[in-house]
């Protein structure tokens, strides 16, 4: 069988160019449907995907020649990792390609929340000039708690370094990672000290709905909350309840439990979420910039060169 790769999503052309230079035959079909993919996947040793659909057992069952899945992004939660492992199918992703985008997006959400940018802009456009109720908070001197210190957490910490803040982090799967930008702490210290909480962890069975009523109850101070990781990590109703009680001063959410319309409109919490003046919403674009579009494909192509077929 020839070394054929099927691209089923919108990837920067540099991936195809570099994969071709490595000797692969690349079919770049970003408009292909799932049904069409299932019909032809037996002909490929590799598949490249962003977010189009889940790479699951059904697809793997129809792909006896598949050797790798290239995920154009950071997380692997849209791939059935267990089945891939059973069949020795290699998984490559590119968190190095969008870590700067995510780190900067998290900073933007945090500064917007702390300084009421969205609220103030809306009021002025509607003829309201209210300085007193749009006073903000300064980051300097605050303690920022980061959950997860992988590529994204590290990027956020590094970008915070110029703000003269105390940055602490907890990572269940890493130890000894204190560096110039962060101090490693326990989860108990995160909930005790944090003025800001930012999530930078993958979605797993263990982390799903991690941020719920009970978890947020333990925080000792009112916090600003940022999520640029995965929406399913968070119980949105719990966040809204803590906003109403004053435990959460503001929430910047790039990701939600349920994303895209019309499904989002059907959620019982969405009406309250969109009406809240203490929430900023963005459509899962934290890691998706014009720059990261290319960098992700460059990283994937580099890792492709290291795959053993």
DAHUPE-V242506 format. One record per pair of residues at least 12 apart in sequence whose ideal C-beta (glycine too) atoms are under 6 Angstrom apart, sorted by sequence separation. I is the first residue (numbers start at 1). J is the second residue. D is the distance in Angstrom with one decimal. If there is no record, write none. Layout:
<<I:J:D> <I:J:D>>
This chain:
<<16:28:5.2> <239:251:5.6> <169:182:4.7> <5:19:5.8> <55:69:5.5> <120:134:4.4> <76:91:5.9> <167:182:4.7> <168:183:5.2> <170:185:5.9> <144:160:5.9> <76:93:5.8> <168:185:4.5> <170:187:4.9> <116:134:4.5> <5:24:5.1> <34:53:4.9> <3:23:6.0> <10:30:4.8> <42:62:6.0> <45:65:5.6> <116:136:5.7> <149:169:4.6> <161:181:5.3> <170:190:5.0> <3:24:4.7> <4:25:4.7> <5:26:4.9> <6:27:5.3> <7:28:4.6> <9:30:5.8> <41:62:5.4> <74:95:3.9> <115:136:3.6> <144:165:5.3> <236:257:5.5> <41:63:4.4> <45:67:4.6> <46:68:4.8> <47:69:5.5> <48:70:4.2> <50:72:4.4> <68:90:4.2> <69:91:5.3> <70:92:5.2> <71:93:4.3> <114:136:5.2> <149:171:4.4> <211:233:5.9> <216:238:6.0> <2:25:5.4> <50:73:5.9> <57:80:5.7> <60:83:5.1> <66:89:5.6> <114:137:4.5> <142:165:5.3> <143:166:4.4> <144:167:5.0> <145:168:5.5> <146:169:4.1> <147:170:5.8> <148:171:5.6> <158:181:5.0> <210:233:5.4> <211:234:4.4> <212:235:4.3> <225:248:5.2> <8:32:5.2> <38:62:5.4> <54:78:5.0> <55:79:4.5> <56:80:4.8> <139:163:4.4> <140:164:4.6> <157:181:4.1> <208:232:5.3> <222:246:5.9> <231:255:3.8> <149:174:6.0> <157:182:4.5> <213:238:4.4> <222:247:5.9> <223:248:6.0> <224:249:5.4> <230:255:5.6> <231:256:4.1> <232:257:5.5> <259:284:5.9> <57:83:4.9> <139:165:5.5> <195:221:6.0> <197:223:5.1> <207:233:5.5> <209:235:5.3> <212:238:4.9> <216:242:5.0> <224:250:5.1> <225:251:4.6> <226:252:4.7> <227:253:5.3> <228:254:4.5> <231:257:4.8> <191:218:4.5> <203:230:4.0> <222:249:5.0> <149:177:5.3> <191:219:4.9> <192:220:5.1> <196:224:4.8> <197:225:5.2> <198:226:4.1> <199:227:4.8> <201:229:5.7> <227:255:5.8> <250:278:4.6> <251:279:4.9> <252:280:4.8> <253:281:5.5> <254:282:4.7> <8:37:5.6> <194:223:5.7> <200:229:5.7> <203:232:5.4> <255:284:5.3> <199:229:4.5> <254:284:5.9> <237:269:5.0> <240:272:5.5> <254:286:4.2> <236:269:4.8> <199:233:5.8> <243:278:5.2> <11:48:5.9> <6:44:4.6> <4:44:4.8> <9:49:5.1> <5:46:4.1> <6:47:5.0> <7:48:4.5> <8:49:5.5> <9:50:3.8> <3:45:5.7> <9:52:4.7> <8:52:5.6> <145:190:4.3> <153:200:3.7> <152:200:4.1> <145:194:3.4> <102:152:4.8> <106:156:5.0> <143:193:4.8> <143:194:5.5> <99:151:4.2> <103:155:3.2> <107:159:5.3> <143:195:5.1> <144:196:4.3> <145:197:5.0> <146:198:5.4> <147:199:5.2> <148:200:3.9> <99:152:5.6> <103:156:4.5> <142:195:4.1> <148:201:3.6> <147:201:5.7> <100:155:5.8> <95:151:4.0> <99:155:4.1> <103:159:4.6> <228:286:4.0> <11:72:5.2> <1:65:5.5> <106:198:5.7> <113:224:5.3> <110:226:5.7> <109:226:5.4> <106:226:5.3> <106:228:5.0> <105:228:5.7> <77:203:4.4> <102:228:5.3> <75:202:5.4> <113:250:3.8> <113:252:5.3> <109:252:3.0> <119:277:5.3> <118:280:5.5> <112:280:5.5> <109:280:5.8> <105:286:3.8> <102:286:4.8> <102:287:4.7> <101:287:4.9> <101:289:4.4> <98:287:3.5> <101:292:4.2> <98:292:4.0> <97:292:5.7> <97:295:4.0> <98:296:5.8> <97:296:3.5> <94:296:4.5> <97:299:4.2> <96:299:5.0> <94:299:3.9> <94:300:5.1> <92:303:4.4> <90:307:5.9> <72:296:5.1> <70:300:5.0> <68:307:5.6> <67:309:5.3> <14:294:6.0> <12:293:5.2> <12:294:4.7> <15:297:3.8> <19:301:6.0> <14:297:4.8> <18:301:3.6> <22:305:5.6> <14:298:5.8> <12:297:3.9> <15:300:5.6> <19:304:5.9> <11:297:5.2> <15:301:5.2>>
